[in-house]
Amino acid sequence: MHLHKRRGLSRARLWGVGVLAASTLALSGCAAASGTSSAANSAPLKIGISLSLTGDFSSSGKAAQRGYQLWAEVANKSGGILGRKVQLDIVDDASSPDQVVTNYTNLITQTKVDIVFGPFSSLLTVPASRVASRYGYSFIEPAGGGPSVFDQKLNNLFFVQPAESTRGGDVFANYILSLPAGQRPKTAAYAKLDDPFSAPIADNIQKRFEAAGIKTVYDQTYPSETADMTPIVAGIAAAKPDVVIGGTQEGDAFAQIKAMIQLKFNPKWLYEANGSNSPGDFPAAVSLANTAGVFGSIDWYADSTISGSAKFISDYIAKFGGDANQIDPTSAEAYSAGMLLQEVAAKTGKVDNATIIKTLHAGTWPTLVGNLSWDATGKPKGEYLLVQWINGKLQTVYPAKTAQASPIAPKPNWAG
């Protein structure tokens, strides 16, 4: 099943990849930023995008393509942007950092697109955003949230998710630490995939829990090739923690839970960084009855209560088929990139790059993945949603203002 690959190892493990070699960033010359627009301009609004339509990231790249294409179609049905028809120019980067540099350079200097949107993964976003910055282009991007992206300190970049990807577990920590002291867990165990995206999520929770007096009784980092999680889970069970934090991707999250079921170990709270937030893959892997009470975090999913989500789902199914639970969140994130462009145009009556950069750095902007705002480096200032499996479905349980249900604790026993 290709869906929700953004939460799988092939995608997320590369979000945190470090800065690339300088050779991939070699650019020559500098061109004035294009994209000046007003309501009087009737020429098509050309938007250039490099996506991984082949190569390692092709599944998620195609999910982003669907989101961008759907947004453009919907925007054009409502008159375009300031009366200009949106015209997407999407080119394949084959999941290559070198090719993504070539693609954005050509889109800007040869095709002369007005605007560019981002590619998939931090690995490609880092060099791509530098090309855009060199030429004075804004860079709204839905799928590059690793630390290396924001370490560049580029003011033209805007990551279209609620927070940087390694802060995905902060919302679980916020929930636990919001409980009265007497109701909080006293001990915690951490099982972390050796991966630059997964482990930091658990590490951030651990730092906050330890600072709040929640004692660490087990802490294990395991290599990506670990298939049998039974020894690790046996060690966790022997330590008898109140809360278990899995710094996971999809496959190892499923393996952890299967081992817990086998060993009949049922913690009071269980959070998996990834895997548990997949409405299709998770119940298929562990059985629907065994999902009860498991926590995860996410920015968009089929039952999201965010305004506009229902219409997005309806439009998506009409165009691409399938059902709501088969929509990859990457599509919603890419769609949200387009929403931001529309909102800038509606607010300012212009859609040039300088206006986009200046305007997005002020205020808060509604999207399918929440109300977004950014610091000077393009790092979002919000947090992900905390979701929990309740009555056979994912439901938002924290923050309270967006909750569909109250969190369940202790976690129900495994069905076996």
N, C-alpha and C positions, 0 to 999 in steps of 0.2 A: 504494500500500500504506500503510495508516494506521498500521502497527505501528512501534514504536520511535520515534515522533515526539518523545519526550522528548529524543532526541539530535539532532533536526532543528532548523533555524534558527527555525521558528515558535514553538517552545517555549523553547529554551534562551536565545535572545537576550534574553528578558525576565526571566531570573532575576536579572540584575544591575541591574535598573532601580532608580534612586534613590528616595529618600523622596518620597512623594506630597504634593500640596498639602494644607495644613491643612484646607481646606474639606471634603475627603473624610472627615475624621476627627471632624467635629463630632458630639458625642454629648451627650445631656442626661440628667442624673440618674445614679444609681448604685444598682444592686440587689445584694442579698446573693447570693453565689454559691450556686447550687443544686447538687444532685447528691449529697446525703448518702445513703449507702447502707450497708447491712449485709446479712448473710445472712438476716436476719429480714424484709427488705423484699421483697415479691413483685411489686411494681408493675413494669411494663416499664422498662428502662433506655433512656431516650430520648436519642439522639445526633443533634445537628444538624450538618449539613454543607452548605456552599455550594460548588457545583462549576460549572465552565464547560461546560454541556451544549449551549450554542450559542455563537456568536462565534468569535474567533480561536483560542481554546484548546480548542475543543470535542473534538477528537480525543483529546488527553491528558486532558481533564476526564472523558470517558467511560471512559477506561482506569482512572482513579482510582475512578470509580463502580463499575466491575466489581470492583476490589480490595476496596473497602469492603463491597460487597454479598456477595461470597464469604465474607469474614471473618465477617460477621454470621450468615450461614447456617450456617457451620461451628460457630461459637460456640454458636448456639441448639441445634444437634443434640447438643451435649455438655452441655446444661443451662443455657446462658446465662452471665451474669456474676453470681456469687454467688446463683444460683437465679433471676435476673431475666432475662427474655427481652429481647434486644437489639432495639430498634426504631429504625431509621434514618429521619431526616427530611431528605431531600436536596432542596435547592432550587437553581434555575438562577440564576447571576449574570451570564449572557450575556458572560462575560469582561470585565466592567466593574468597576473599582475602586469606583465610587460604589454600584453595586448590591450588591457584596459587603458593604459597610458596613451597608446596609439589611437584608440577609439575616441577618447574624449578630446585629444588634440585635434584629430580630424573633424570631429563634429563641430568644434568651435571655430577652427581656422579655415576649413574647406567647405563643409556643409553650411557653416554659419548659422547654426541654430540660435534661437533667441534665449532659450533656457536649457539647463541640463538638470536631470534628476539622477539619483545615485544608483550604483550597481548592487550586487549582493555580496555580503561578508565584509568584515573589517579588513581582510587581506587585500581586497580590491578597492575598498573605500579610501584607504590611506593614500595610495598614489593618485587615484582619481580625483579626490578632493583637492590635492595639491595642484593638479592641472587646472581645475576650475578656479582656484584662488589666483594662480598665476595670470589668468586672463580676466579676472574681475567678475567671474560668474558666481551667482549664488549656488549652493549645493544642498538641496533638500534631499535627504537620503534615508531610506527605510530600514536598512539591514546591515549597518556597520556600527556596533555599539561597544566595541572593545576599548580598553584603555588607550591603545596605540592611536586610535582615531582622535581622541580628545587631547592627547599629549602634544599634538601638533599645534594646538592653540590657534586654529583658524577661525576667523569671525564670519566666514561665509557659509559655514557648515551647520546643518540643523538635522539632528537625528530624530526620526519620526517614531519614537517609542517613549514610554513614560519615564524611563531612567536608563542609565548605562547598563549594559547587559549583565555585568558582574554584580550588580546591586539587586538582582531579581529576588533574592530571599529576604531583603530588608523588611518587606511587608509582613512576613511571617514573624520576624523578630519583633516588629512593632506590635503585632497582635499579642504575642506571648507576654511582652513586657507591659502591655496595657492591663493585664489581669492583676487583681489584688495580689499582694505578695504571698498570701497564704494559699492562693490557687495556682501559682506558677509551678512549673517543674523545678525540682531541686537538682536533678542530674541530667546530663545530656551525653549522647554518643554521636560521633561523626564518622561517616564512611564516604570517602571522596575519590572520585575518578581523577587520575593524574592528567589533567586537562586544563588549559588556560581559561576556559569559560566556566567549567563545572566547579572545580575546587574553590575558586575565589568566592562563589556564592555561599558555600558552607563556611568558609573561613570568616566572612563578614558576619554571619550569624554567630559563630563561635566567639568572636571578639566581644560582641555585644552581650551575649549570654554570660560569659565569664566576668565581664565588668559588672554585671548585675547580680553576681553571686551564684549563678547556675554552674555547678561543678562539672567539669569534663571528666567522664569516667572511661571513655574509649575514643580514640582518634586514629583512624587508619586511612592512608592514601594508597590506592591500588592502581596498577597499570591498566591501560586500555584493553589489553588482551585478556584480562581476567574474565573467565566465562562462568566459573563456579563461585558463587558468592557465599556458599554455605559456611566455610571456615570463618569468614569475616562476620557474618551474622551470628554465628555461634559465639564468637568473642563478644559481640554486642550484647547478646542475650545473657551471657554470664555476668556482665557488668550491671545488668538490671537498670538501665537508664529510664527515666520518665519520658524523655523525648529523644527521638532519633532524627538526625538530619542527614539526608542523602544528597551529597554534592554530585549529582548524576546527570547522565544523558538518558536516552530512552531505554536501550537494551539492558544496561546495568541496573537501572531503576526497577525494571521488571524482574530481573534476576534477584535483586535484594528482597523484593516482596515475596517472590516464590519461596525463597529460603526461609523467610519469617513464617510463612504459612506451614512449611514442612516441619520447622522446629517448634511450631506452636508458640512463637514469641510475639506478643502483641503489646507494643508500647502505648502509653496513654496518648501521646501525640506523635504523628509521623509526617514529616515533610520531605518530599522529593523535588529537587530543583527542576528536573525535567522528567518527562515520561508520564507522570500522573496527570499532567495538564493536557493530555491528548484524549479528546472525547471518544475517538474511535479506537485507537491502538491500545490504550490502557485496559479497558474492560475485555478486549479480545485476548490480551496476553495473560491476565490474571483471573479472569471471570468477573462478571459484573458484581456478583455478591461480595467479592473480596476488595472492591474499591471503597467500600463504606468507610468514611472518616478520614481518608488520606488527603493531605493538603498538597497544593502546588501553587504556582503563581503564573500569571499570564497577562497579556495586554488586550487580547481580543479572542472571543470564542463565540460559538453559535448562539448561546443564550445571553450574550451581553445585553445589558439594558441601556447601553449608550445610545443617545439619540442618533438616528440615521442608520443604525445597524440593521434593523429589519428590512429597510428598503435596499440596502447594500446586498443583503442575502437574496432578496427577491430578484434583483437585477442580475446578480451573479448566476443564480440558477437558470434564469431565462436565457442567459448568454452561453453558459458553459455546461449546464446540466448538473446532475448529481443532487446531493442534499446538503443542508447547512453544515452538518458535522464533517463534511469532506472539504470544506473551505480552509485552505492553509492560512494561518494568521499573516503570513508574508503578503498575501494578496490584499488583506485589509490595511496593512502598513503602507504598501505602495499606493493604494487608493487614497489613503490619508495624505500622502505627499501632494497629490493633486488638489485635495481639498484645501490645503494651506495656500496654494497658489491662488485659488479662487477667492479665498478670504482676504488675501492681500489686495487683489484687484478690486474687490468690492469695497474695501475700506479706503483705498487711496485713489482709485480711478486710474491706476498705472500698474504695469507689470514688468518694469525693467529690473535688471539685477540689483542695482544700487538700492532701489526702493524695496525690493524683497528683503534684502539683508537688513536694512535699517528697520523696516516695519516688524519683521519677525522677532527682532531683539527687544521689542516692547510689547507688553501685554500678554494675554493668554489666549490660546487658539484651540477651538473645539475640533476634534477629529474622531474617527472611529476607535482610536486607541487612547482616548481620553483628552482632557484639556491640557495642552502642551505649552511649556515655556522653557527657555534655555538660558544657560549662562553664556559668557563671552566666547567659550570654546565650542559651543554647540551641544553641550551636555544637558540633557533634559533635567528639570528640577522636580519631577514628580516621582511616583512609585507605581509599581505594578499592582494588579489586583490579586488578592489572596482568594483562591478557590478551594473548595472542599467537595468531595463526593458525598452527596446526601440524597437518599431516596433514588439511587441509580443514575444520578446525573451530576455534572459539575455545577456548582452554584457559588456565586460571589458571597463571601462571608466577612470580608474586611477590605478596606475601611468601612465603618458602619454606615457612612452616608451613601455608599453605593451597594450595600449588602442586600442580597436576595433572601438570605437566611442567616440565623445565628450559628456560629461555629459549634460543632459537636465535640465534646471532650468529656470523658475519655473516649478514645476511638473504639467503635464496636469490635467485638471479637471477629477473627477471621471465620469465614464460612467453611473453610477447609477444602 
